[in-house]
Amino acid sequence: MSDVADELARMREAFEQPTLRLLHQQHAPLVLTIFRLAFGRDNQPVPTSRLHHQVETYLGELRMAGVEGLPSGTGRELCLTWMRRKWLIRANASDGDGEVYVLTSSAQESLEQARSLARERATLSEHRVATIVSAFRRFNSEANPDRTTRVTLLNDEINRLRIERDRLVDGGEMPPASEDYMAEGFGELRSLVSALPSDFARVEEAFARIRNDIHDAFRADERPAGELVDDYLARIDQLTTATPEGRAFEGAFPLLRDEDLLGQLRADIAALLEHPSTDAILSEADRRELRDTVKLIRAGLDRVLVQRNRATATLRSNIEARDVNRDRELERVLRHLEGRLGTWYAATGPRATAGVPLLAERAGVDHLRERFFDPSEERVPPPLEPVDDSDGGDVSWDELRAAGGPSLTDLGDALDTVLDPMLLPGPATIAELFDSLPVHLRRPVEVIGLLHLAERRGLVDGAGSTDVVTVRPDGSTRTLRLPTVLTRTTPPDDDPDLPEDAR
């Protein structure tokens, strides 16, 4: 009996994967076209609002072009549908500015399959056969367990390379590579380069799954934290060593650490792109894709490292937030509830119900004390120490007043007298007014009071400044500089409000 049933089961399982499900669905050409235009060749993340708008714009242009059978719904609804089918992932932007959409590895593989089928390439060529033979030869020389065989293979390769080098040094003929040979070689290089984003995406998704599993494991609280850490380390080691995408991820590290190897890669790419046959084989987009190979590797590596750091940060934060005492207290409460529930089950029937409120009732307390009795606050304060004031003498009211603030009442009366238009014109500036005041109103502090009153009355601040001499209560003097604040704005002779005898 044949294995057709088992093979059919395997094929059905394969078609259930997101990659083949995307290629097999009705709107596959449309979805792949939108993904290709929106995310570009580099599969860069796209902000959520922008992708919603782009999807609606593309659908509107297709409807205007007369295309029928387009899916219905807004751009947001279609993007959410593609997320449920595991073709898109919504994640936080690397710069923390909103959310972005990212193509899953399955969507990237579907795009690569569609691109490879759309390319025109020969199914059999000299380059393809030579590449296959060379790959098997190199693989055998690196993996053959027999030491003698491995040395023989290396010697043969050394001899072949030495003969070719000597032939070129002696001026031997250099047959140019045919256009078909170059086209096949560039096709294979593009296939290898275009497969890198999906490989990196699979590693990203694997780290994202590990991070979610860590969250779920700590939330379930069924295993010790040490066991979870050991499991995390084992999965990380298995991810980077036991899977093809993990090995590709680990293989990128030596490339990025070796500057000489990076320089050699850039030089080889530049030399191939400058080949005379390149212009007829590659488009400008293909040339740009090959030229950005190192950039593509760096970007994929950075995204993988971000996901790995997030998984590590999740593990660390859960370990730091884990409170053993609180966990034990919660466990005791849950066990007590479980025991009371068993007692209730034993005394009730199979259809009995219990009215358990979802939230606890609010306590009917009008006021809660914030401070409690403190014996130290109820002690009698110590008696005051006697003070001998026999040497202090009596202090008069005038002496106390001289040590106080400005005399605003007296200063205000003096200023109002100067500003009265019915009286003879007095001092034209605040400085002149201060100099005309009695000695007890010419203390340094009176200057502040006088300026305050002038500001309250809206007097004009003229240009410059004037020095005034202040007198302290002890008779000492101090010179202060005041701004030139005018007490009138028109000359006396031109003021119509002044009486005749004051002109």
C-alpha positions in Angstrom: 0.0 0.0 0.0 1.4 3.4 -1.0 2.0 6.4 1.4 -0.5 8.6 -0.4 -2.6 9.2 2.8 0.4 10.3 4.8 1.7 12.5 2.0 -1.7 14.1 1.6 -1.8 14.9 5.3 1.7 16.5 5.1 0.6 18.6 2.1 -2.6 19.7 3.9 -0.5 20.7 6.9 1.8 22.7 4.6 -1.1 24.5 3.0 -2.3 25.5 6.4 0.9 27.5 7.0 0.6 31.3 6.5 3.0 31.2 3.6 1.1 28.9 1.3 -2.3 30.2 2.6 -1.3 33.7 1.4 -0.3 32.4 -2.1 -3.4 30.2 -2.4 -6.1 32.7 -1.4 -8.3 34.5 -3.9 -6.8 38.0 -3.5 -3.2 36.8 -3.3 -1.9 39.0 -6.2 -3.5 42.1 -4.7 -2.2 41.5 -1.2 1.3 40.8 -2.4 1.3 43.9 -4.6 0.2 46.0 -1.6 2.9 44.5 0.6 5.6 45.0 -2.1 4.6 48.7 -2.7 4.1 49.6 1.0 7.1 47.9 2.6 9.5 48.1 -0.3 12.4 45.8 -1.1 13.9 46.3 2.3 10.7 45.4 4.2 10.9 48.4 6.4 8.3 48.9 9.2 5.4 51.2 8.2 3.4 53.3 10.7 -0.1 51.9 11.2 -2.0 55.0 10.1 0.1 55.3 7.0 -0.5 51.7 5.9 -4.2 52.1 6.5 -4.2 55.2 4.2 -2.0 53.5 1.6 -4.3 50.4 1.4 -7.3 52.6 0.8 -5.4 54.7 -1.8 -4.3 51.6 -3.7 -7.8 50.1 -3.7 -9.2 53.4 -4.9 -6.8 53.6 -7.8 -7.6 50.0 -8.8 -11.3 50.8 -8.8 -10.7 53.8 -11.0 -8.8 51.6 -13.4 -11.8 49.3 -13.7 -10.4 46.3 -11.7 -13.2 44.1 -10.3 -13.3 41.6 -7.5 -11.5 43.8 -5.0 -12.0 43.1 -1.3 -14.4 45.3 0.7 -13.7 47.1 3.9 -11.5 50.0 5.0 -7.7 49.9 5.1 -7.7 49.4 8.9 -10.2 46.4 8.6 -8.1 44.8 5.9 -4.9 45.2 7.9 -6.5 43.7 11.0 -7.6 40.7 8.8 -4.1 40.2 7.6 -2.9 40.4 11.2 -5.3 37.6 12.2 -4.0 35.5 9.2 -0.4 36.0 10.5 0.9 38.1 7.5 1.3 41.3 9.5 2.6 42.1 13.0 1.8 45.3 14.9 4.6 46.4 17.2 6.0 49.5 18.9 8.3 51.6 16.8 12.0 51.5 17.6 12.1 55.2 18.3 9.0 54.9 20.6 6.9 57.1 18.3 3.6 55.1 17.9 3.0 51.7 16.5 4.1 50.2 13.2 3.2 47.2 11.0 5.9 44.6 10.1 5.7 41.8 7.6 5.9 38.4 9.1 8.4 35.8 7.9 5.6 34.0 6.1 4.6 37.1 4.2 8.2 37.8 3.2 8.6 34.2 2.0 5.5 34.5 -0.1 6.8 37.7 -1.6 10.1 36.0 -2.4 8.4 33.1 -4.0 6.3 35.4 -6.2 9.4 37.4 -7.2 11.4 34.2 -8.0 8.5 32.9 -10.2 8.2 36.2 -12.0 11.9 36.3 -12.9 13.0 35.0 -16.3 15.8 32.6 -15.8 17.1 29.5 -17.4 16.4 26.2 -15.7 19.8 24.7 -16.6 23.0 26.5 -17.4 26.8 26.2 -17.1 26.8 28.5 -14.1 24.1 26.6 -12.2 25.9 23.2 -12.8 29.3 24.7 -11.8 27.8 26.2 -8.7 26.2 22.9 -7.7 29.5 21.0 -8.3 31.5 23.6 -6.4 29.1 23.6 -3.5 29.2 19.9 -3.1 32.9 19.9 -3.4 33.3 22.6 -0.7 30.8 20.9 1.5 32.6 17.6 1.3 36.0 19.1 2.0 34.7 20.7 5.2 32.5 17.8 6.4 34.3 14.7 5.3 35.3 12.7 8.5 38.3 11.0 6.8 41.5 13.1 7.4 43.3 11.8 4.3 40.4 12.5 2.0 40.0 16.0 3.3 43.7 16.7 2.8 43.5 15.3 -0.7 40.6 17.5 -1.6 42.4 20.6 -0.2 45.6 19.7 -2.2 43.6 19.4 -5.4 41.9 22.7 -4.9 45.3 24.4 -4.1 46.9 22.8 -7.2 43.9 24.0 -9.4 44.2 27.5 -8.1 48.0 27.6 -8.5 47.8 26.4 -12.1 45.2 29.1 -12.9 47.2 31.8 -11.2 50.4 30.8 -13.1 48.5 30.8 -16.4 47.2 34.3 -15.8 50.6 35.5 -14.6 52.2 34.2 -17.8 49.8 36.1 -20.0 47.2 33.4 -20.6 43.9 34.1 -22.3 41.1 35.5 -20.1 37.8 34.5 -21.8 35.1 36.9 -20.9 32.0 35.7 -19.0 29.0 35.4 -21.2 25.9 37.4 -20.6 23.9 34.3 -19.7 26.6 33.3 -17.2 26.5 36.8 -15.6 22.6 36.8 -15.5 22.5 33.4 -13.8 25.1 34.4 -11.3 23.3 37.7 -10.4 20.0 35.8 -10.2 21.5 33.4 -7.6 23.0 36.3 -5.6 19.7 38.1 -5.6 18.0 35.0 -4.4 20.4 34.6 -1.5 20.2 38.2 -0.5 16.4 38.4 -0.8 16.1 35.4 1.5 17.9 37.2 4.4 15.0 39.4 5.6 12.7 36.4 6.0 15.4 34.5 7.9 15.9 37.4 10.3 12.1 37.8 10.6 11.8 34.2 11.7 14.4 34.8 14.4 12.5 38.0 15.5 9.3 36.1 15.8 10.9 33.3 17.7 12.2 35.8 20.3 8.8 37.4 20.4 7.2 34.0 21.2 9.8 33.4 23.9 8.9 36.8 25.4 5.2 36.0 25.4 5.9 32.6 26.9 7.9 34.2 29.7 4.9 36.5 30.5 2.5 33.6 30.5 4.8 31.4 32.7 5.3 34.1 35.4 1.6 34.9 35.3 0.7 31.2 35.8 3.0 31.0 38.7 3.4 27.3 38.5 7.2 27.0 38.2 10.0 28.4 40.2 11.8 31.5 38.8 15.1 29.6 38.6 13.5 26.9 36.4 12.1 29.6 34.1 15.5 31.2 33.7 17.1 27.8 32.8 14.4 27.2 30.3 14.9 30.6 28.8 18.7 30.1 28.4 18.1 26.6 26.9 15.6 28.0 24.3 17.9 30.8 23.4 20.8 28.4 22.8 18.6 26.1 20.8 17.2 29.0 18.7 20.7 30.3 17.7 22.3 26.9 17.1 19.7 24.3 16.2 17.7 26.1 13.5 18.8 27.4 10.1 17.7 30.9 10.8 19.4 30.8 14.1 22.7 29.7 12.5 22.3 32.5 9.9 21.8 34.9 12.7 25.0 33.7 14.5 26.9 33.8 11.3 26.2 37.5 10.8 28.2 38.3 13.9 31.7 37.4 12.5 30.8 39.4 9.3 30.0 42.5 11.3 33.0 42.2 13.6 35.5 41.6 10.7 36.1 45.0 9.0 38.4 43.4 6.5 35.7 40.9 5.5 33.2 43.8 5.2 35.6 45.7 3.0 36.1 42.7 0.8 32.4 42.1 0.5 31.8 45.8 -0.5 34.7 45.6 -3.0 33.4 42.4 -4.6 29.9 43.9 -4.9 31.3 47.1 -6.5 33.4 45.1 -8.9 30.5 43.0 -10.1 28.2 46.0 -10.5 30.8 47.7 -12.7 31.1 44.7 -15.0 30.3 45.6 -18.7 27.4 43.2 -18.8 25.7 44.5 -15.7 23.8 47.4 -17.4 22.0 45.0 -19.7 21.1 42.5 -16.9 20.2 44.4 -13.8 17.8 47.3 -13.4 18.5 50.2 -11.1 16.4 48.7 -8.4 18.3 45.4 -8.6 21.6 47.2 -8.5 20.5 49.1 -5.4 19.4 45.9 -3.7 22.8 44.2 -4.2 24.6 47.4 -3.2 22.7 47.5 0.1 23.5 43.9 1.1 25.7 44.9 4.1 23.1 47.5 5.1 20.4 44.8 4.9 22.4 42.4 7.1 23.0 45.2 9.7 19.3 46.2 9.8 18.1 42.6 10.2 20.7 42.0 12.9 19.6 45.1 14.8 16.0 44.1 14.7 16.8 40.6 16.1 18.9 42.1 18.8 16.1 44.4 19.8 13.7 41.5 20.2 16.3 39.5 22.1 16.9 42.4 24.5 13.1 42.8 25.0 12.9 39.1 25.9 15.8 39.5 28.4 14.3 42.6 29.8 10.9 40.9 30.3 12.6 38.1 32.1 14.6 40.5 34.3 11.6 42.7 35.1 9.4 39.6 36.1 12.2 38.3 38.4 12.7 41.7 40.0 8.9 42.2 40.5 8.4 38.7 42.0 7.7 39.0 45.7 8.0 35.6 47.4 6.3 36.7 50.6 3.3 38.2 48.7 3.1 35.0 46.6 2.9 32.9 49.7 0.3 35.1 51.3 -1.8 34.9 48.1 -1.4 31.1 48.1 -2.7 30.9 51.7 -5.7 33.0 50.8 -6.5 30.9 47.8 -6.2 27.7 49.7 -8.5 29.1 52.4 -11.0 30.0 49.8 -10.7 26.6 48.2 -11.4 24.9 51.6 -14.5 27.1 52.3 -15.7 26.3 48.8 -15.4 22.6 49.5 -17.4 23.0 52.7 -20.1 24.9 50.8 -20.2 22.2 48.1 -20.8 19.5 50.8 -23.8 21.3 52.2 -25.6 22.3 48.9 -27.1 20.6 45.9 -25.7 20.3 42.4 -27.7 23.3 41.1 -27.1 25.6 44.0 -25.8 29.1 43.3 -24.1 31.7 45.4 -24.4 35.4 44.9 -20.8 36.5 44.8 -20.3 40.2 44.0 -17.7 41.0 41.4 -16.3 43.8 43.6 -16.1 44.3 47.3 -18.7 46.5 48.9 -17.7 50.0 49.9 -17.1 50.5 53.6 -19.5 52.9 55.3 -16.8 55.0 57.1 -17.3 58.7 57.3 -13.8 59.5 58.4 -10.6 57.6 58.9 -8.0 58.7 61.3 -4.7 59.6 59.7 -2.8 60.1 63.0 -3.0 57.9 66.0 -2.2 58.5 69.7 1.4 59.3 70.3 2.3 59.4 74.0 5.2 61.8 73.3 2.8 64.5 72.1 0.8 64.4 75.3 3.7 65.4 77.5 3.6 68.8 79.2 6.1 71.2 77.6 9.1 72.1 79.7 8.9 75.3 81.7 10.3 78.5 80.1 13.7 79.5 81.3 13.7 82.8 83.2 15.2 85.7 81.2 17.0 88.5 82.9 16.0 91.7 81.0 17.3 94.1 83.6 20.1 95.2 81.2 17.8 95.6 78.2 16.4 98.9 79.2 13.2 100.5 77.9 12.8 100.8 74.1 10.7 103.7 72.9 8.1 103.6 70.2 10.1 105.9 68.0 13.2 103.6 68.2 11.1 100.6 67.3 9.5 102.5 64.4 12.9 103.6 63.1 14.0 100.0 62.9 10.8 99.0 60.9 9.7 99.2 57.3 8.9 102.3 55.2 6.4 104.9 56.4 3.9 104.5 53.6 1.3 106.8 55.0 3.7 109.8 55.4 5.4 109.1 52.1 2.0 108.9 50.3 0.9 112.3 51.8 4.1 113.9 50.6 3.8 112.4 47.1 0.1 113.5 46.8 1.1 117.0 47.8 3.6 117.1 45.0 1.1 115.8 42.5 -1.7 118.2 43.5 -2.2 120.5 40.4 -3.8 123.2 42.5 -0.6 123.8 44.5 2.7 125.3 43.5 4.9 123.0 41.5 7.1 121.0 43.7 10.0 118.7 43.0 10.1 117.4 39.4 11.6 114.0 40.3 11.3 111.4 43.0 14.9 112.1 43.9 14.2 115.8 44.5 11.2 114.9 46.6 13.2 112.5 48.7 15.9 115.1 49.3 13.2 117.5 50.5 11.7 115.1 53.1 12.4 115.3 56.8 15.3 113.3 58.2 13.2 110.6 59.7 11.7 109.9 56.3 15.0 109.7 54.5 16.0 106.2 55.8 17.3 103.7 53.2 14.1 101.7 53.5 12.0 104.8 52.7 13.5 104.7 49.2 11.7 101.4 48.5 8.4 102.7 49.9 8.6 105.8 47.8 9.3 103.9 44.5 6.5 101.5 45.4 4.0 104.4 45.8 5.3 106.0 42.6 4.6 102.8 40.7 1.1 102.5 42.2 0.4 106.1 40.9 1.6 105.4 37.5 4.4 108.0 37.4 6.6 108.3 34.3 10.0 106.7 34.4 12.4 109.0 32.7 15.9 108.2 31.3 19.0 108.1 33.5 19.4 107.9 37.3 20.1 110.2 40.2 22.0 109.7 43.5 20.3 110.5 46.8 21.8 110.5 50.3 19.9 108.4 52.9 20.2 108.8 56.7 20.1 105.8 59.0 18.6 106.1 62.5 22.1 106.2 64.0 22.9 109.2 61.9 25.2 107.5 59.4 24.5 108.1 55.7 24.5 106.0 52.6 24.3 107.1 49.0 21.8 105.2 46.8 21.1 105.6 43.1 17.4 106.0 42.0 15.9 106.0 38.6 14.8 109.3 37.3 11.0 109.1 38.0 9.2 112.2 36.9 6.4 113.7 39.1 5.0 115.8 36.2 5.1 115.5 32.4 4.6 119.1 31.3 6.5 122.3 32.1 4.8 124.6 34.7 4.4 127.5 32.3 2.4 125.3 29.8 0.1 123.6 32.4 -3.4 125.0 32.0 -4.6 123.5 35.3 -2.2 125.6 37.4 -3.6 128.8 39.0 -2.5 132.1 37.5 -0.2 133.0 40.4 1.7 129.7 40.0 2.6 130.2 36.4 
